[in-house]
Amino acid sequence: QSYPTVTDYLRSGLYRWAGDASTFEGDAYIELVCSPNNPDGSIREAVLSSKNGKTIHDLAYYWPQYTPITGAADHDIMLFTVSKSTGHAGARLGWALVKDKDVAKRMIKFIELNTIGVSKDSQLRVAKILKVVSDGHELPGNKHRLFEYGRRVMSVRWRKLRAAVKASGIFSLPEFQSSLCRFTGEETETYPAFAWLKCEKEGVEDCESFLRNHKLLTRSGRHFGVEAKYVRISMLDRDETFDLFIHRLLSLR
């Protein structure tokens, strides 16, 4: 939901938000592909193709704890964030891999003008964190592997959520197929960072309001261009918060 908000905020005379790429007509564009998609966790690909267009792949959630890594990401412009890879959101740091040097230079200039550069402290801190994560998976005999730990936690949480949804009888969740993860070498399931929950209860049209009345805070599907029967739920909160969420969800019928 942040793409149109930021686009409108910048109020550029060079471009405007045009909505769903599948309904776009024209050959000059910037297409944003978020995969795995926020909020429903689905794998997305670009739908437009033109020599006058650019495609940006937002890969914030393309990490082994959330989804099978089915291949090396090799797009022209790719965005990543440390907050979704390691959980260090306080660093406020992301990075981009850009093949076109001219585009990369323009991006760097924009960051310089927009924020007067990037915090060197944050860069050094994140570089150290990522090195520790990398060493954990590459050095022999290391038992502290972040992505394996993250996948175990996400697996348990999704199992609890699906059990609660089944017990309630008034909600539904997307189903995901398992795939071969080339990072782990194993057939793995998908455990998105967000749950895309639909309220199937008769008479309930606004799922966000319904859940808020039961002390459950969610994000309405209206923020993502769909009906209010859907809500987005974070699967990344602290253990005690997540367990309380499951407890309250189990009380609904």
URDA-V465922 format. One record per pair of residues at least 12 apart in sequence whose C-alpha atoms are under 10 Angstrom apart, sorted by the first residue. I is the first residue (numbers start at 1). GAP is how many residues later the second one is. Records with the same first field share a line. If there is no record, write none. Layout:
BEGIN
I=GAP, GAP
END
This chain:
BEGIN
1=37, 38, 220, 221, 222, 223, 224
2=221, 222
3=14, 16, 29
4=12, 13, 14, 15
5=12
15=13, 14, 15
16=13, 14
17=12, 13
18=12, 13
19=12, 206
20=12, 205
21=12, 25, 26, 27
22=24, 25, 26
23=24, 25
24=23, 24
25=23
26=22, 24, 26, 27
27=21, 22, 23, 24, 25, 26, 27
28=21, 22, 23, 24, 25, 26
29=19, 20, 21, 22, 23, 24, 25, 26
30=18, 22, 23, 24, 25, 26
31=15, 16, 17, 18, 22, 23, 24, 25, 26
32=13, 14, 15, 22, 23, 24, 25, 26, 45
33=12, 13, 14, 22, 23, 24, 25, 26, 45
34=12, 22, 23, 24, 25, 26, 27, 28, 44, 45
35=22, 23, 24, 25, 26, 27, 32
36=22, 23, 24, 25, 26, 27, 30, 31, 154, 156, 157
37=21, 22, 23, 24, 25, 155, 156, 157
38=20, 22, 23, 154, 155, 156, 157, 158, 186, 194
39=153, 154, 155, 156, 157, 158, 180, 182, 185, 192, 193, 194, 195
40=133, 134, 152, 153, 154, 155, 156, 157, 191, 192
41=20, 25, 26, 133, 134, 135, 149, 150, 151, 152, 153, 154, 155
42=25, 132, 133, 134, 148, 150
43=19, 24
44=13
45=12
54=22, 23
55=20, 21, 22, 23
56=19, 20, 21, 22, 23, 40, 42
57=16, 17, 18, 19, 20, 21, 22, 23, 39, 40
58=19, 20, 21, 22, 23, 38
59=14, 19, 20, 21, 22, 25, 37
60=18, 19, 20, 21, 22, 23, 24, 25, 34, 35
61=19, 20, 22, 23, 24, 131, 132
62=18, 22, 23, 130
63=17, 21, 22, 23, 84, 87, 88, 120, 129
64=21, 82, 83, 84, 86, 87, 117, 118, 119, 120, 124, 125, 126, 127
65=19, 20, 21, 81, 82, 83, 84, 85, 86, 87, 88, 89, 90, 123, 124, 125, 126, 127, 128
66=18, 19, 81, 84, 85, 88, 89, 122, 123, 124, 125, 126, 127, 128
67=84, 109, 111, 112, 114, 121, 122, 123, 124, 125, 126
68=110, 111, 112, 113, 114, 115, 116, 117, 118, 119, 120, 121, 122, 123
69=110, 111, 112, 113, 114, 115, 116, 119
70=109, 110, 111, 112, 113, 115
71=109, 110, 111, 112
72=110, 111
74=23, 24, 25
75=22, 23, 24
76=21, 22, 23, 24, 27
77=19, 20, 21, 22, 23, 26, 27
78=17, 18, 19, 20, 21
79=15, 16, 17, 18, 19
80=13, 14, 15, 16, 17
81=12, 13, 14, 15
82=12, 13, 44, 45, 47, 48
84=109, 152
85=45, 48, 61, 62, 65
86=40, 43, 44, 47, 60, 61, 64
87=63, 149
88=37, 38, 41
90=32
91=28, 30, 31, 32, 34, 35
92=26, 27, 30, 31, 34
93=25, 26, 29, 30, 33
94=29, 32
132=12, 13, 14
133=12, 13, 14
134=12, 13
147=36, 37
148=36
151=37, 38, 39, 40
152=39
153=38, 82, 83, 86
154=36, 37, 38, 39, 81, 82
155=34, 35, 36, 37
156=35
157=34, 78, 79, 82, 85, 86, 89
158=32, 33, 34, 35, 36, 37, 77
159=32
160=82, 83, 86, 87
161=12, 34, 74, 81, 82, 84, 85, 86, 88, 89
162=33, 84
163=83, 87
164=82, 83, 84, 85, 86, 87, 88
165=32, 33, 34, 81, 84, 85, 87, 88
166=84
167=82, 83, 84, 85, 86
168=33, 81, 82, 83, 84, 85
169=30, 31, 32, 81, 83, 84
170=28, 29, 30, 31, 32, 34, 82, 83
171=26, 27, 28, 29, 30, 36, 58, 59, 78, 81, 82
172=24, 25, 26, 27, 28, 58
173=22, 23, 24, 25, 26, 57
174=21, 22, 23, 24
175=15
176=13, 14, 15, 16
177=12, 13
178=12
191=44
192=42, 43, 44
193=40, 41, 42, 43, 44
194=37, 38, 39, 40, 41, 42
195=36, 37, 38, 39, 40
196=23, 24, 25, 34, 35, 36, 37, 38
197=21, 23, 24, 32, 33, 34, 35, 36
198=23, 29, 30, 31, 32, 33, 34
199=12, 29, 30, 31, 32
200=29, 30
201=28, 52
204=24, 25
205=22, 23, 24, 25
206=14, 15, 16, 21, 22, 23, 24, 25
207=12, 13, 14, 20, 21, 22, 23, 24
208=12, 13, 14, 20, 21, 22, 23, 24
209=19, 20, 22
210=19
211=20, 37, 38, 41
214=34, 35, 37, 38
215=30, 33, 34
216=17, 28, 29, 30, 32, 33
217=14, 15, 16, 17, 28
218=12, 13, 14, 15, 16
219=12, 13, 14, 15
220=12, 13
233=12
END
